Amino acid sequence: MLELDENTLKRAQGAWLAFLIGDALGAHTEGRPHDEIRAHFPNGAIDFGNLPGRRLLTGQVTDDSEMAKAMCASLLDIDDHDPNH
C-alpha cells in the first residue's frame, strides 16, 4: 500500500482538484475552433453555457477526468510506479 506523508497527500489532492476544475471549465469549448468559441462567447467564456451540440451540465467533468481516475486507481492497485516510463 502506498503511504504518503500529509504534505504530499495534500499536494496530490490539490492537483487532482485543479485537474477536475480545469476539465469542467474547459469542457464546453474543448476541441472547438477559436472563431466558433468567440462567436458564441463574444465577451469571453464567462457564463459557461453550452455550445450547440454539447450535452454537458455546467460544471460537469468529461471522459478525460474519468480516464485519469481509472489510471490513478490502476497505479494504486498495482502499488508500483516507475517515473521513467
Secondary structure, DSSP 8 states (H G I E B T S, - for coil): -----HHHHHHHHHHHHHHHHHHHHHTTTTT--HHHHHHH-TT-S-S----TT----TT---HHHHHHHHHHHHHHHHT---TT-
